[in-house]
Amino acid sequence: MAAFATPLLRRWQPWMFRAAGAGAFCVAGHLPMNRKFASCDGAVDHQHGTREHKNLLFAVPKKGRLYETVTKILAGSGIEYHRKDRLDIAHCSNLPISIIFLPAADIATYVGEGDVDLGITGEDVVAESEVAVTVLMQLGFGKCNLSVLAPRDEAIADPATLAGKRIVTSFPKITRKYFEQLEKAGSPTNIKQISGSVEASCGLGLADGIVDLVETGTTMRAAGLEEVAVIMKSQTIMIQNPHTKHPEVAEMVRKRIAGYLMAQRWVMVTYNAPRSKLKVVEKITPGKRSPSVQPLEDPEWVAVAALVPKGKAASIMDELEEAGATDILLTGLLSSRTGD
């Protein structure tokens, strides 16, 4: 927490922090610098004006579907915390980590500038922020396209048709770079930034086209728009400041989250099979690396265990039964460490 003193206190006023339970807090902007507080616990080192702090700071989205998904991931990864009402910070009870709840659009900037160590946000946000961060991994959800959209009845097939015209977007930097490649000399594209309801801009006569995120396309079609071109594909990612003071904790968090996500995609199938059918059933369940095979008391039979993709599990069980396997069991995973 001590690192909040300089850049973060400037940005997060008037955040109210209070001493209670897992950590002690200060009233942002109302306490003198370089002062230590006897009420602070071991997780917080109040040396205002310095950049050093004991906890790794982990920024996550503060609301919306992304918040709900990330909350489940943190719980499944054994990152335990209690978020008090109206507070956008929570200290972990079992790890030297403080969770910071921020708008997803701001997380890349905070991570890139070193105000926090880790963050979860979208690839589109990182590209728009133009900050240097290390991408630790793609998380596999929140997939969408950042696309050029235009009114469907105009049947625009070439995005160059919109160069030099009015474009409304929440991603002005990405949009400007994209259209600069398509513009004719002396005809710059008029790019206007708004924060929400971008899809309504064409219908209101404010824009000739827009640049916006497209996930399922439902909102786009309801607004009478169609996709002209895809600027970039995006999904949720985990990012790190390249100069974090907590690389070991950051790597532990990465492994935990990767292990939890892997466990959501795979299940364990175990079964007994005639030894004579072993080659057949091994082809059905090759596992991530190799199936585990153990002899049974009956020398003609073996026990097999293998990881299989969750989405194909039912079909795999059918194939195993047809191949002569018996006692087929399917077990869900809570978490994993596979060495990936």
C-alpha positions in Angstrom: 0.0 0.0 0.0 2.8 2.4 0.6 3.4 2.8 -3.1 0.0 4.4 -3.5 1.4 7.6 -1.9 2.8 9.3 -5.0 1.3 8.4 -8.3 -1.8 6.6 -7.1 -2.9 9.2 -4.4 -2.8 11.8 -7.1 -5.1 9.7 -9.2 -7.4 8.0 -6.7 -8.5 11.0 -4.6 -10.8 11.1 -2.9 -10.5 7.4 -2.0 -11.4 6.6 1.6 -9.2 4.0 3.3 -9.8 2.8 6.8 -8.0 0.5 9.3 -9.9 -2.8 9.7 -9.3 -6.5 9.6 -6.9 -7.6 6.9 -5.3 -4.3 6.3 -5.0 -0.6 7.4 -5.8 2.2 5.1 -5.3 6.0 5.1 -7.5 8.8 3.9 -6.0 9.6 0.5 -4.6 13.0 0.2 -5.1 14.0 3.8 -2.1 12.5 5.6 1.4 13.9 5.6 4.1 12.1 3.7 6.9 10.0 5.2 4.9 9.1 8.3 4.5 5.7 9.8 1.3 4.5 11.4 1.3 2.2 14.4 -2.2 0.9 13.5 -0.9 -0.6 10.2 -0.5 -4.4 10.0 2.3 -6.3 8.4 0.7 -6.2 4.9 1.0 -2.4 4.7 4.1 -0.4 5.0 3.2 3.3 5.1 6.3 5.1 3.9 4.7 7.7 1.8 6.6 9.2 -1.0 8.4 5.9 -1.7 7.7 3.3 -4.4 8.3 0.3 -2.1 5.5 -1.9 -0.7 5.3 -5.3 0.7 2.4 -6.6 -1.3 2.1 -7.3 -5.0 -0.6 -5.1 -6.4 -3.0 -7.0 -8.7 -5.5 -4.9 -10.7 -8.8 -6.5 -11.8 -12.0 -5.2 -13.4 -14.3 -3.6 -10.8 -17.6 -4.4 -12.4 -19.5 -6.1 -15.2 -19.2 -9.6 -16.7 -15.5 -9.5 -16.7 -15.5 -8.8 -13.0 -17.7 -11.8 -12.3 -15.5 -14.1 -14.4 -12.3 -12.9 -12.8 -13.7 -13.2 -9.3 -14.4 -16.9 -10.0 -10.9 -17.4 -11.3 -9.3 -15.8 -8.3 -11.4 -18.0 -5.9 -10.6 -21.1 -7.9 -6.9 -20.2 -7.9 -6.8 -20.0 -4.0 -6.4 -16.2 -3.9 -8.5 -15.4 -0.8 -9.7 -11.9 0.0 -12.7 -10.1 1.3 -13.8 -6.9 -0.4 -15.5 -4.5 1.9 -18.4 -2.4 0.6 -17.4 0.8 -1.2 -13.7 -0.1 -1.1 -11.8 -0.7 -4.3 -8.9 -2.5 -2.5 -8.8 -5.8 -0.7 -5.8 -7.6 1.0 -5.4 -11.3 0.5 -5.6 -13.2 3.7 -3.3 -16.0 2.6 -0.8 -14.4 0.2 1.2 -11.1 0.0 -1.2 -9.7 -2.6 -3.5 -6.7 -2.6 -6.4 -6.8 -5.1 -7.1 -3.4 -6.7 -10.5 -2.9 -8.4 -10.3 -0.6 -11.4 -12.2 0.2 -14.6 -10.9 -2.4 -17.2 -10.1 0.5 -19.5 -7.6 1.9 -17.0 -5.8 -1.3 -16.0 -3.2 -1.4 -18.8 -2.1 2.2 -18.0 -1.6 1.5 -14.3 0.3 -1.7 -15.0 2.5 -0.1 -17.7 3.4 2.9 -15.5 4.3 0.7 -12.6 1.5 1.7 -10.3 0.4 -1.9 -10.0 2.3 -5.1 -10.7 -0.3 -7.3 -12.4 -3.5 -6.8 -14.2 -6.3 -8.5 -16.1 -7.8 -6.7 -19.0 -8.4 -6.9 -22.8 -5.8 -7.0 -25.6 -7.7 -4.1 -27.1 -7.2 -2.0 -24.0 -3.5 -2.7 -24.0 -3.2 -1.7 -27.6 -5.1 1.5 -27.0 -3.1 2.4 -23.9 0.2 2.2 -25.8 2.1 1.1 -22.7 4.9 -1.4 -22.4 3.7 -4.4 -20.5 4.6 -8.1 -20.4 1.7 -10.4 -21.5 1.9 -13.4 -19.2 -1.0 -15.3 -20.8 -4.2 -15.3 -22.7 -7.1 -16.3 -20.5 -9.4 -17.6 -23.2 -12.5 -15.6 -22.5 -13.9 -12.2 -23.5 -13.1 -12.9 -27.1 -14.2 -10.3 -29.6 -13.2 -8.3 -32.7 -12.4 -4.6 -32.8 -14.0 -3.8 -36.1 -14.9 -1.0 -38.5 -18.7 -0.9 -38.8 -20.9 1.0 -41.2 -24.7 1.2 -41.9 -25.9 -2.0 -43.5 -28.0 -0.3 -46.2 -24.9 1.5 -47.5 -23.2 -1.8 -48.4 -19.7 -0.6 -47.8 -17.2 -3.4 -48.5 -13.9 -1.5 -48.4 -12.9 0.4 -45.2 -10.9 2.8 -47.4 -14.4 4.2 -48.4 -14.7 5.6 -44.8 -11.2 7.2 -44.8 -11.5 11.0 -44.5 -15.0 10.7 -43.2 -16.5 10.9 -39.7 -15.7 8.0 -37.4 -16.9 7.6 -33.8 -15.1 5.2 -31.4 -14.0 4.5 -27.9 -10.5 3.6 -29.3 -9.2 6.8 -30.9 -5.5 5.8 -31.0 -6.0 2.5 -32.7 -8.6 4.0 -35.0 -6.3 6.8 -36.1 -3.4 4.5 -36.8 -5.7 2.3 -38.9 -7.2 5.0 -41.0 -3.9 6.9 -41.5 -2.9 4.0 -43.7 -6.0 4.4 -45.8 -6.3 8.2 -46.1 -5.6 10.3 -49.1 -3.2 13.2 -48.7 -4.9 16.2 -47.3 -8.1 14.3 -46.3 -7.6 13.2 -42.6 -10.3 11.1 -41.0 -12.4 13.0 -38.5 -12.2 10.7 -35.4 -14.4 11.5 -32.4 -14.1 9.7 -29.1 -17.1 8.8 -27.0 -17.3 6.5 -24.1 -20.5 4.5 -24.7 -23.4 3.7 -27.1 -21.0 4.0 -30.0 -23.3 1.9 -32.2 -26.0 4.6 -32.1 -23.8 7.2 -33.7 -24.6 6.4 -37.3 -28.3 6.3 -36.7 -28.2 9.7 -35.0 -26.3 11.2 -38.0 -23.1 11.8 -35.9 -20.9 9.4 -37.9 -20.4 7.8 -41.3 -18.9 4.7 -39.6 -17.7 3.5 -36.2 -15.0 1.4 -34.7 -16.3 -0.8 -31.9 -16.0 -4.2 -30.3 -18.1 -7.0 -31.8 -18.6 -10.1 -29.7 -21.8 -11.8 -31.0 -22.9 -9.1 -33.4 -26.4 -8.8 -31.9 -26.0 -5.2 -30.9 -24.4 -4.4 -34.2 -27.3 -5.9 -36.2 -29.9 -4.3 -34.0 -28.4 -0.9 -34.8 -28.5 -1.6 -38.5 -24.7 -1.9 -38.9 -22.5 -4.5 -40.5 -18.8 -5.4 -40.2 -16.6 -3.9 -42.9 -13.2 -4.9 -41.6 -11.6 -6.4 -38.5 -8.8 -4.2 -37.1 -7.7 -6.7 -34.4 -8.9 -9.7 -32.5 -9.0 -9.4 -28.7 -9.5 -11.5 -25.6 -8.8 -11.1 -21.9 -5.1 -11.3 -20.9 -3.0 -11.2 -17.8 -0.3 -8.6 -17.9 2.7 -7.6 -15.8 4.8 -4.6 -15.3 8.3 -5.5 -16.7 9.9 -3.9 -13.6 7.8 -5.4 -10.9 9.5 -5.9 -7.5 7.6 -9.1 -6.9 8.5 -11.4 -9.9 8.3 -14.6 -7.7 4.8 -13.8 -6.5 3.7 -12.8 -10.0 4.9 -16.1 -11.4 3.1 -18.0 -8.6 -0.2 -16.1 -9.5 0.3 -17.0 -13.1 0.8 -20.7 -12.4 -2.2 -20.8 -10.1 -4.5 -19.1 -12.7 -3.1 -21.2 -15.5 -3.7 -24.3 -13.5 -7.3 -23.3 -12.7 -8.1 -22.5 -16.3 -6.7 -25.8 -17.5 -8.8 -27.6 -15.0 -11.9 -26.0 -16.5 -11.1 -27.3 -19.9 -10.1 -30.9 -19.0 -11.6 -33.8 -17.0 -10.0 -37.1 -15.8 -11.4 -40.3 -17.2 -10.5 -43.6 -15.5 -11.5 -47.1 -16.6 -10.6 -50.7 -16.8 -9.8 -52.4 -20.1 -8.6 -55.8 -21.4 -4.8 -55.7 -21.8 -5.5 -57.0 -25.4 -7.4 -53.7 -26.1 -4.8 -51.4 -24.6 -3.5 -50.0 -27.9 -7.1 -49.3 -29.0 -8.2 -47.5 -25.9 -4.9 -45.5 -25.7 -5.7 -44.0 -29.1 -9.1 -42.9 -27.7 -7.6 -41.4 -24.6 -4.0 -40.3 -25.4 -4.1 -37.7 -22.5 -2.2 -34.5 -22.6 1.1 -36.3 -22.7 0.4 -40.0 -22.1 -2.3 -42.1 -20.3 -1.4 -43.6 -17.0 -1.6 -47.5 -17.1 -1.5 -49.7 -14.0 -1.8 -53.5 -13.9 -4.7 -55.1 -12.0 -4.7 -58.2 -9.9 -6.1 -60.0 -13.0 -3.2 -60.0 -15.4 -5.5 -59.8 -18.4 -6.8 -56.4 -17.4 -5.3 -52.9 -16.8 -6.5 -49.7 -15.2 -6.1 -46.5 -17.3 -6.4 -42.9 -16.4 -6.1 -39.9 -18.8 -7.0 -36.3 -19.2 -9.6 -35.7 -21.9 -11.1 -32.4 -23.2 -14.3 -31.6 -21.2 -16.3 -30.9 -24.3 -15.6 -34.3 -25.8 -15.8 -36.3 -22.6 -19.3 -37.9 -23.3 -18.3 -39.0 -26.8 -15.0 -40.4 -25.5 -16.9 -42.5 -22.9 -19.1 -43.9 -25.7 -16.0 -44.9 -27.7 -14.3 -46.5 -24.7 -17.4 -48.6 -24.0 -17.6 -49.7 -27.6 -13.9 -50.7 -27.4 -14.5 -53.0 -24.5 -13.6 -50.7 -21.5 -15.6 -51.0 -18.3 -16.1 -49.2 -15.0 -15.7 -45.9 -16.9 -15.6 -42.9 -14.5 -15.4 -39.2 -15.2 -14.0 -36.8 -12.6 -13.9 -33.0 -12.7 -10.8 -31.1 -11.7 -10.5 -28.2 -9.2 -7.0 -27.1 -10.3 -3.9 -28.5 -11.8 -0.2 -28.2 -12.4 0.8 -29.7 -15.7 4.3 -28.2 -16.2 3.1 -26.1 -19.1 
